[in-house]
Amino acid sequence: MGKEFVEGWNIVQILGEGAYGEVQLVMNMSTKEVVAVKKLDTRKEAGAANNIQKEVFIHRRLNHENIVKFFGHREEEPIHYIFLEYAMGGELFDRIEPDVGMPHSVAQKYFLQILNGVEYMHSIGVTHRDLKPENILLDENDNVKISDFGLATVFRHKGKERILNNRCGTLPYIAPEVFSRKYKAEPADIWSCGILLVVMLSGELPWDEATNSCREFISWIRSNFSISPWTKIDNLPLALLKKILLYSPSKRYGIKDIQNNLWCKKTLVHEDSARWCGDSSTRKRLCSDLEQSPALKEESVTKLSFSQPAPVNREHEKTSCLPGDINFSTVGVSFSQPVDPDNMILSTQFTASQSPSRTPLPIGTRLTRFCIGMDIELVYAELTKALEKLGYGWKYSAPGQVTVTTQDRRKTLLIFKANLISMSDNILVDFRRSRGDGIEFKRHFLKIKESLSHIIQKQLFSTGVC
């Protein structure tokens, strides 16, 4: 199954890719343990090696149930490998329905778990600085795993806190004070958590950026809640957001204030929550189906050389980092599945507290896929015809793969790929974001899915398998 990474460990899937590297899923062929390997090329960016070392230094210190586990770092200049826990539940944005959001009970669960992880980071003096749905992963039990510490930094050391001055992050999630290049770490992260909650409850971003040039942001500051997304949000969580998204960081709610808020302490129940969280029996059924597919084992596995990384296109995403900062690990990169075992690849030995995931086949729960009961050539024809009709730019980028390029609502580059995988009686069309906003990607996926609805296997889609 796939290209051998090192002895006993095979590359079975590419989980994410971007301007500076990719994330590979690696499996131990004897134990079936899996880890995600974040592979970075330092030649792609000046100062990249230092940024990687900083990311490794910070992530190595973190040990919390709601943070992706760091297993190790391996350096073979110019390539660096970071080994991290594999979260098979996928990315948070995949659970958010564009322009709708998700049930409040599900949003509350994820939000509180995100807060728990952020509270832990702050307690040891670390700030994330790029909290967004694409950097929030879910494990097989549907629990939050905060990932991607490429922009993280230490703001408190030996009890002494420093004021930060780097303007970095993803524009819609950045707190207003960050734009001034002088801000405190904790309130800025809390602001980003607030934007995450808005997106989970409404399925849309409230504004492009929290600056005076943005009409939607000024409307919020002037207490105009009569427009979307605020009209979609119930009074109780809206009252909480008014305390989190305060312009003044000194008046903004702290994490304890949020956790003690009535909405956060209230028990919320939604009878349809399982559909949004991902049904475990469906996930097992999908894994079983895919395990039977010879195409997944052979044809669809990217052949990679351990010593020779494949070239990647250098394309910047303007939302990732503002002028004056280097955002090596997140600019234009879908690094949703990193992993790290210090020399794990060499020794295959992990401590009890840092063991790789065990799964029958490393395919996570995804809602951006569907099945078509046709030959693969016909599926290609139908898919590309739909893309052309909808006005997308596309190209064949690899056997069994089509790459789509477009712009989102903010005129920002959005690239995603459709992978066609042969299964027993049909073709699985699996869409994955390469770069751009996750919610926007989901919105485009739904448009493409609708255009192909006449040939999609409805009975499979209704179960969440496709």
Backbone torsions as a table, in degrees:
resi	resn	phi	psi	omega
1	MET	NA	102.6	173.0
2	GLY	78.3	178.7	-179.4
3	LYS	-78.6	137.7	178.7
4	GLU	-72.5	129.0	179.2
5	PHE	-80.3	-60.0	165.8
6	VAL	-141.9	-179.0	-174.2
7	GLU	-56.4	120.9	176.4
8	GLY	89.9	-10.8	-177.6
9	TRP	-122.3	125.6	-178.9
10	ASN	-115.0	144.7	171.5
11	ILE	-78.4	120.2	-176.8
12	VAL	-110.8	-15.3	-176.9
13	GLN	-165.8	149.2	170.1
14	ILE	-96.2	120.3	-174.4
15	LEU	-91.0	-29.9	-178.7
16	GLY	-165.2	160.4	-179.9
17	GLU	-153.4	165.5	-180.0
18	GLY	-171.5	-159.9	-171.5
19	ALA	-68.4	-26.7	-172.2
20	TYR	-117.9	4.3	-179.4
21	GLY	161.7	-156.3	-178.0
22	GLU	-154.9	168.5	175.4
23	VAL	-114.9	123.3	-178.1
24	GLN	-109.7	143.8	172.9
25	LEU	-95.9	124.5	-175.8
26	VAL	-118.3	133.7	-177.1
27	MET	-119.6	138.2	170.6
28	ASN	-78.8	117.3	-171.6
29	MET	-70.6	-15.6	178.4
30	SER	-90.5	-48.5	-174.9
31	THR	-93.4	-14.9	-176.3
32	LYS	67.2	17.5	173.7
33	GLU	-73.4	147.1	-178.8
34	VAL	-129.6	145.4	172.1
35	VAL	-137.4	158.9	176.3
36	ALA	-104.3	132.8	-175.6
37	VAL	-112.5	116.2	177.8
38	LYS	-88.3	111.4	-173.4
39	LYS	-106.2	117.2	-173.7
40	LEU	-122.8	139.9	-179.7
41	ASP	-107.7	113.3	-175.5
42	THR	-70.7	-12.6	179.5
43	ARG	-74.8	-11.7	-174.8
44	LYS	-83.1	-11.6	-176.3
45	GLU	-155.8	134.3	176.5
46	ALA	-63.2	134.5	179.0
47	GLY	77.7	9.5	-175.9
48	ALA	-62.2	-40.5	-177.0
49	ALA	-59.7	-41.6	179.2
50	ASN	-65.0	-39.5	179.4
51	ASN	-65.5	-38.1	178.3
52	ILE	-65.5	-43.8	179.5
53	GLN	-61.0	-37.5	178.1
54	LYS	-66.2	-43.9	178.2
55	GLU	-60.3	-44.0	179.9
56	VAL	-64.0	-44.9	-179.7
57	PHE	-57.7	-44.0	-177.7
58	ILE	-72.7	-48.3	-175.2
59	HIS	-65.5	-31.3	179.0
60	ARG	-61.4	-29.1	-177.5
61	ARG	-78.9	-15.4	-171.1
62	LEU	-90.1	133.1	178.5
63	ASN	-148.9	92.2	-176.8
64	HIS	-150.5	149.0	-175.1
65	GLU	-64.5	-22.2	-179.6
66	ASN	-105.2	21.3	176.5
67	ILE	-129.0	134.4	178.3
68	VAL	-55.0	130.3	-178.6
69	LYS	-72.2	137.8	175.1
70	PHE	-95.0	126.5	179.4
71	PHE	-103.3	-29.5	-180.0
72	GLY	164.7	177.2	-177.2
73	HIS	-137.6	136.1	178.8
74	ARG	-130.0	131.4	-175.4
75	GLU	-115.9	124.2	174.5
76	GLU	-137.2	74.5	-171.5
77	GLU	-43.4	134.9	7.4
78	PRO	-90.6	11.8	-176.8
79	ILE	-100.1	135.2	173.7
80	HIS	-116.0	141.1	177.4
81	TYR	-119.1	126.1	175.9
82	ILE	-114.5	127.1	-175.1
83	PHE	-107.3	122.6	-173.5
84	LEU	-133.1	162.3	174.8
85	GLU	-58.4	139.9	175.8
86	TYR	-92.2	119.2	178.3
87	ALA	-100.5	102.1	-170.5
88	MET	-76.7	-5.7	178.6
89	GLY	-78.1	-8.5	177.5
90	GLY	86.5	-161.9	-176.5
91	GLU	-95.7	151.2	-179.2
92	LEU	-60.0	-38.7	-176.2
93	PHE	-59.8	-25.4	-179.0
94	ASP	-67.3	-19.4	179.7
95	ARG	-94.3	-1.4	-176.5
96	ILE	-100.6	121.5	177.2
97	GLU	-83.1	121.6	-178.4
98	PRO	-53.5	134.2	178.4
99	ASP	67.6	4.0	178.1
100	VAL	-124.4	-50.0	-178.2
101	GLY	98.3	-130.9	179.1
102	MET	-154.4	166.1	177.9
103	PRO	-57.3	144.8	-178.1
104	HIS	-58.1	-34.6	-178.9
105	SER	-64.9	-38.3	179.2
106	VAL	-71.8	-44.4	179.0
107	ALA	-60.7	-40.5	179.6
108	GLN	-62.1	-43.7	179.4
109	LYS	-60.0	-51.9	-179.2
110	TYR	-61.9	-42.8	-177.4
111	PHE	-61.2	-45.5	-179.4
112	LEU	-66.1	-35.7	177.9
113	GLN	-70.2	-37.2	174.8
114	ILE	-61.1	-45.4	179.0
115	LEU	-60.1	-39.3	179.3
116	ASN	-61.3	-43.5	179.0
117	GLY	-66.2	-41.9	179.9
118	VAL	-67.2	-40.5	178.0
119	GLU	-59.6	-41.9	178.0
120	TYR	-63.2	-46.9	179.1
121	MET	-56.7	-47.5	-179.3
122	HIS	-63.0	-33.1	-178.0
123	SER	-65.9	-25.3	178.0
124	ILE	-106.7	15.2	172.7
125	GLY	82.3	22.7	-179.4
126	VAL	-113.3	137.1	174.2
127	THR	-118.6	140.4	-175.1
128	HIS	-79.4	-52.4	175.4
129	ARG	72.1	8.6	173.5
130	ASP	-151.2	49.7	178.9
131	LEU	-76.7	122.0	-179.8
132	LYS	-162.5	164.1	-175.2
133	PRO	-56.4	-32.6	-179.4
134	GLU	-68.2	-21.9	-179.6
135	ASN	-101.9	9.3	175.1
136	ILE	-111.4	113.4	-179.9
137	LEU	-101.6	168.2	178.3
138	LEU	-129.4	137.1	179.0
139	ASP	-86.4	-175.7	-176.0
140	GLU	-66.7	-16.8	176.8
141	ASN	-99.2	12.8	176.0
142	ASP	68.4	31.6	176.0
143	ASN	-104.1	146.3	-175.9
144	VAL	-67.1	140.2	172.6
145	LYS	-134.1	106.2	178.4
146	ILE	-71.4	134.3	-175.5
147	SER	-131.4	178.1	173.7
148	ASP	60.4	92.6	-178.5
149	PHE	-106.2	30.6	179.6
150	GLY	-66.8	-23.4	178.4
151	LEU	-108.7	1.2	-178.1
152	ALA	-67.5	155.4	176.5
153	THR	-152.4	164.5	176.9
154	VAL	-91.3	123.6	-179.3
155	PHE	-110.3	-11.9	178.7
156	ARG	-137.4	129.3	179.8
157	HIS	-140.0	126.3	-178.4
158	LYS	52.8	41.3	175.6
159	GLY	81.4	-3.7	-178.4
160	LYS	-103.8	122.4	-177.8
161	GLU	-98.9	141.4	178.0
162	ARG	-113.3	150.3	174.9
163	ILE	-81.9	134.9	-177.9
164	LEU	-91.6	153.7	-179.1
165	ASN	-136.9	3.2	177.3
166	ASN	-85.7	125.4	177.2
167	ARG	-87.9	100.5	-178.9
168	CYS	-146.0	161.3	-177.8
169	GLY	133.9	-159.4	177.6
170	THR	-115.7	123.2	-164.3
171	LEU	-43.0	-53.4	-175.6
172	PRO	-65.1	-17.8	-176.1
173	TYR	-100.4	-3.0	-175.1
174	ILE	-81.7	134.7	177.7
175	ALA	-68.2	149.3	-175.9
176	PRO	-58.9	-34.7	-177.3
177	GLU	-70.2	-21.0	-180.0
178	VAL	-64.6	-31.5	-180.0
179	PHE	-65.4	-19.9	-179.6
180	SER	-86.4	-3.7	179.7
181	ARG	64.3	25.8	175.8
182	LYS	-152.7	104.6	-172.9
183	TYR	-156.3	159.6	175.6
184	LYS	-91.4	144.1	-171.8
185	ALA	-66.5	-49.5	-170.7
186	GLU	-63.5	-48.7	179.0
187	PRO	-61.9	-31.4	179.9
188	ALA	-67.2	-43.0	176.2
189	ASP	-64.3	-39.2	-179.6
190	ILE	-63.7	-39.4	175.7
191	TRP	-57.1	-46.5	-179.9
192	SER	-61.1	-36.9	175.5
193	CYS	-61.9	-38.2	177.8
194	GLY	-62.7	-43.0	177.9
195	ILE	-64.6	-39.0	175.7
196	LEU	-57.3	-42.9	-179.9
197	LEU	-64.7	-41.2	177.1
198	VAL	-57.5	-47.5	-178.2
199	VAL	-63.7	-41.0	179.8
200	MET	-65.9	-35.1	-176.2
201	LEU	-85.5	-22.8	-173.3
202	SER	-121.7	-19.0	-178.2
203	GLY	76.4	18.4	177.9
204	GLU	-153.3	159.0	176.3
205	LEU	-83.7	144.2	-178.1
206	PRO	-74.8	-26.4	-178.5
207	TRP	-162.1	167.0	177.1
208	ASP	-76.5	-37.3	178.0
209	GLU	-162.8	150.1	-176.8
210	ALA	-87.6	66.7	179.0
211	THR	-130.9	167.0	-178.6
212	ASN	-67.9	-13.1	179.6
213	SER	-86.8	-3.6	-177.2
214	CYS	-103.1	116.7	-175.2
215	ARG	-61.0	-41.7	-178.2
216	GLU	-65.7	-36.5	178.9
217	PHE	-69.1	-42.7	177.9
218	ILE	-62.1	-37.4	177.6
219	SER	-60.8	-41.7	177.5
220	TRP	-64.2	-45.5	-179.6
221	ILE	-60.9	-31.7	179.0
222	ARG	-88.2	13.3	175.6
223	SER	62.2	36.2	174.1
224	ASN	-95.0	100.6	-177.0
225	PHE	-106.4	19.6	-176.0
226	SER	-93.0	7.5	179.8
227	ILE	-119.1	165.1	176.7
228	SER	-72.0	142.1	13.2
229	PRO	-91.5	-3.3	-171.6
230	TRP	-64.5	-30.1	179.8
231	THR	-70.1	-15.2	179.7
232	LYS	-88.9	-11.0	-171.4
233	ILE	-104.9	132.5	-179.1
234	ASP	-62.6	161.6	-173.8
235	ASN	-61.2	-39.2	-175.5
236	LEU	-66.5	-52.3	176.5
237	PRO	-67.8	-29.0	176.9
238	LEU	-65.1	-39.4	177.1
239	ALA	-62.4	-37.5	176.9
240	LEU	-65.9	-42.8	-179.7
241	LEU	-63.1	-31.2	177.3
242	LYS	-64.7	-25.8	178.1
243	LYS	-86.9	-28.2	-179.2
244	ILE	-82.7	-43.6	-175.5
245	LEU	-93.7	48.3	174.5
246	LEU	-83.7	137.4	-177.5
247	TYR	-59.6	-40.8	-178.9
248	SER	-83.2	118.7	-179.7
249	PRO	-62.9	-28.8	-178.9
250	SER	-71.1	-23.2	180.0
251	LYS	-97.8	-10.0	-177.3
252	ARG	-66.5	144.0	176.4
253	TYR	-57.4	142.5	169.5
254	GLY	-90.0	175.9	-175.9
255	ILE	-63.0	-42.0	178.7
256	LYS	-62.9	-39.4	176.9
257	ASP	-59.3	-42.9	-179.2
258	ILE	-66.3	-46.7	-177.7
259	GLN	-62.3	-28.8	180.0
260	ASN	-90.8	-0.2	179.3
261	ASN	-66.5	149.2	-176.2
262	LEU	-56.8	-42.9	-178.3
263	TRP	-65.8	-37.3	-179.2
264	CYS	-72.3	-27.8	-178.3
265	LYS	-91.6	-12.9	-177.8
266	LYS	-76.0	138.9	176.4
267	THR	-82.4	115.4	-179.0
268	LEU	-106.8	136.0	-179.6
269	VAL	-127.9	134.1	176.8
270	HIS	-135.8	121.2	-172.9
271	GLU	-65.2	-20.0	-178.0
272	ASP	-102.7	17.6	-176.0
273	SER	-61.4	-34.9	-175.7
274	ALA	-59.9	-33.6	-179.3
275	ARG	-65.0	-34.0	-177.7
276	TRP	-83.2	-32.9	-177.6
277	CYS	-79.4	-22.5	-178.1
278	GLY	99.0	111.1	-177.9
279	ASP	-74.0	128.8	-175.1
280	SER	-65.5	-35.5	-179.6
281	SER	-67.6	-36.3	176.1
282	THR	-63.4	-43.2	-179.1
283	ARG	-61.3	-44.1	-179.7
284	LYS	-65.4	-37.0	179.7
285	ARG	-64.8	-41.4	179.0
286	LEU	-64.6	-44.9	179.6
287	CYS	-59.9	-40.7	-179.3
288	SER	-64.9	-43.6	179.6
289	ASP	-61.8	-44.5	-177.3
290	LEU	-69.3	-31.0	-179.2
291	GLU	-65.3	-25.9	-179.4
292	GLN	-81.8	-9.2	-173.1
293	SER	-84.9	114.2	177.5
294	PRO	-64.8	-25.8	-179.8
295	ALA	-64.7	-37.8	-180.0
296	LEU	-69.3	-37.1	-176.8
297	LYS	-73.8	-29.7	-172.8
298	GLU	-122.9	-62.8	-169.4
299	GLU	-69.5	-38.0	-172.0
300	SER	-91.2	-2.6	179.9
301	VAL	-85.0	121.4	-179.0
302	THR	-66.0	130.7	178.9
303	LYS	-83.7	115.7	-175.9
304	LEU	-124.5	145.4	174.8
305	SER	-97.7	132.8	-179.3
306	PHE	-62.2	-35.1	-175.6
307	SER	-95.5	-16.2	-176.6
308	GLN	-122.9	95.9	-179.6
309	PRO	-67.6	144.9	178.0
310	ALA	-71.4	142.6	179.3
311	PRO	-67.3	147.7	178.1
312	VAL	-128.2	152.0	-179.6
313	ASN	-75.2	140.9	179.3
314	ARG	-94.9	99.4	179.3
315	GLU	-132.2	129.1	-176.5
316	HIS	-93.9	147.3	176.6
317	GLU	-111.0	117.0	-170.4
318	LYS	-66.6	-16.2	-178.6
319	THR	-82.5	-7.8	-170.1
320	SER	-81.9	-40.4	-175.8
321	CYS	-153.3	142.2	-178.6
322	LEU	-88.2	162.8	-178.0
323	PRO	-53.9	141.6	177.2
324	GLY	99.9	-6.0	-179.4
325	ASP	-129.3	152.6	173.9
326	ILE	-106.2	122.6	178.0
327	ASN	-113.8	77.4	-172.6
328	PHE	-65.3	-45.8	-170.3
329	SER	-86.2	-8.1	-177.2
330	THR	-124.4	-12.7	-179.0
331	VAL	-63.3	114.5	175.2
332	GLY	60.3	23.6	-174.2
333	VAL	-120.3	134.4	173.2
334	SER	-98.1	78.9	-179.7
335	PHE	-96.8	59.6	-176.1
336	SER	-78.6	-14.2	-179.5
337	GLN	-133.0	73.0	173.1
338	PRO	-83.6	165.7	174.2
339	VAL	-159.6	159.2	-178.8
340	ASP	-155.5	119.2	171.1
341	PRO	-121.8	115.1	-179.2
342	ASP	-57.0	111.0	-178.6
343	ASN	54.9	15.5	177.9
344	MET	-57.4	-38.4	-177.7
345	ILE	-66.4	-27.2	-179.9
346	LEU	-85.4	-42.9	-172.9
347	SER	-101.5	-18.4	-174.7
348	THR	55.0	26.4	-179.9
349	GLN	-113.5	128.8	175.9
350	PHE	-123.5	153.9	173.2
351	THR	-76.8	165.3	-178.6
352	ALA	-60.7	-32.5	-178.0
353	SER	-84.8	-7.0	-178.6
354	GLN	-132.5	59.6	-178.8
355	SER	-99.1	145.4	178.7
356	PRO	-65.8	163.8	178.6
357	SER	-73.0	148.0	173.8
358	ARG	-113.4	127.7	-178.3
359	THR	-154.7	146.1	-178.9
360	PRO	-59.3	-37.2	172.9
361	LEU	-155.3	134.4	-172.1
362	PRO	-77.6	67.0	175.8
363	ILE	-120.1	116.6	-176.2
364	GLY	-81.5	165.7	175.3
365	THR	-67.9	125.2	179.3
366	ARG	-135.7	142.6	177.7
367	LEU	-105.5	4.8	180.0
368	THR	-108.2	59.1	178.8
369	ARG	-154.7	158.6	173.9
370	PHE	-155.2	168.8	-179.2
371	CYS	-117.1	144.8	177.5
372	ILE	-129.3	128.9	-177.3
373	GLY	-87.3	63.2	178.5
374	MET	-138.4	170.4	171.0
375	ASP	-66.2	154.3	-174.3
376	ILE	-62.5	-33.6	179.3
377	GLU	-64.6	-39.5	178.3
378	LEU	-68.9	-36.3	177.4
379	VAL	-63.7	-43.3	175.6
380	TYR	-55.6	-48.0	-177.2
381	ALA	-61.9	-44.8	-179.5
382	GLU	-66.6	-41.6	-179.2
383	LEU	-65.0	-48.8	-178.0
384	THR	-67.7	-33.9	176.0
385	LYS	-63.2	-41.4	178.0
386	ALA	-65.6	-41.5	179.4
387	LEU	-61.5	-42.7	179.3
388	GLU	-66.0	-41.0	-179.9
389	LYS	-63.7	-34.7	-179.5
390	LEU	-85.2	-3.1	175.1
391	GLY	85.1	20.9	179.9
392	TYR	-85.4	147.3	167.0
393	GLY	-85.6	134.5	-177.3
394	TRP	-149.1	162.9	175.8
395	LYS	-156.4	155.7	171.2
396	TYR	-76.5	116.4	-174.9
397	SER	-104.7	-15.5	178.7
398	ALA	-170.8	162.9	175.6
399	PRO	-56.0	125.6	179.7
400	GLY	77.6	18.5	-174.7
401	GLN	-143.5	136.6	174.3
402	VAL	-122.7	130.1	178.4
403	THR	-102.8	128.6	-177.7
404	VAL	-111.2	132.8	179.4
405	THR	-122.3	131.9	179.2
406	THR	-156.3	-168.1	175.2
407	GLN	-124.9	148.7	177.2
408	ASP	-88.5	-171.3	-176.6
409	ARG	-62.9	-25.1	179.3
410	ARG	-94.3	15.4	179.2
411	LYS	62.0	29.0	177.4
412	THR	-98.3	144.6	-178.6
413	LEU	-58.4	132.7	177.2
414	LEU	-131.7	121.3	179.5
415	ILE	-126.7	131.5	175.6
416	PHE	-143.4	162.8	-175.4
417	LYS	-125.4	143.9	174.6
418	ALA	-110.3	118.0	179.2
419	ASN	-103.9	127.8	-179.9
420	LEU	-100.8	118.7	-175.4
421	ILE	-120.0	123.3	180.0
422	SER	-73.0	127.7	174.5
423	MET	-116.7	-169.0	-172.5
424	SER	-58.9	-52.9	-175.1
425	ASP	-122.9	6.0	-176.6
426	ASN	-158.3	-178.3	179.2
427	ILE	-113.2	124.9	174.3
428	LEU	-85.3	122.0	176.4
429	VAL	-104.1	106.4	-172.2
430	ASP	-109.3	116.6	-178.8
431	PHE	-95.6	135.0	178.3
432	ARG	-135.6	136.1	178.5
433	ARG	-76.6	132.7	174.3
434	SER	-96.7	-46.1	175.4
435	ARG	-156.7	150.9	-176.6
436	GLY	115.2	177.4	-176.1
437	ASP	-72.0	134.1	-176.6
438	GLY	-64.5	-41.1	-179.9
439	ILE	-66.4	-39.7	177.2
440	GLU	-64.0	-40.7	176.5
441	PHE	-58.7	-45.6	-179.4
442	LYS	-62.2	-37.9	179.8
443	ARG	-63.0	-43.1	178.8
444	HIS	-68.8	-37.7	177.4
445	PHE	-58.5	-45.3	-178.7
446	LEU	-63.0	-34.6	177.5
447	LYS	-65.7	-42.2	179.0
448	ILE	-68.0	-41.5	179.4
449	LYS	-60.4	-41.6	179.7
450	GLU	-63.1	-39.3	-178.9
451	SER	-68.1	-20.5	179.6
452	LEU	-107.6	11.1	-173.2
453	SER	-59.3	-26.6	-177.6
454	HIS	-71.3	-15.5	-179.9
455	ILE	-120.5	-2.9	-180.0
456	ILE	-74.0	141.3	178.0
457	GLN	-70.9	99.2	-173.7
458	LYS	-63.5	-40.8	-176.6
459	GLN	-64.9	-32.5	178.2
460	LEU	-76.1	-39.8	-178.1
461	PHE	-64.2	-36.6	-177.0
462	SER	-65.1	-23.6	179.5
463	THR	-86.5	-10.2	-177.7
464	GLY	89.6	-0.3	-179.3
465	VAL	-70.0	-38.2	-177.6
466	CYS	-122.2	NA	NA
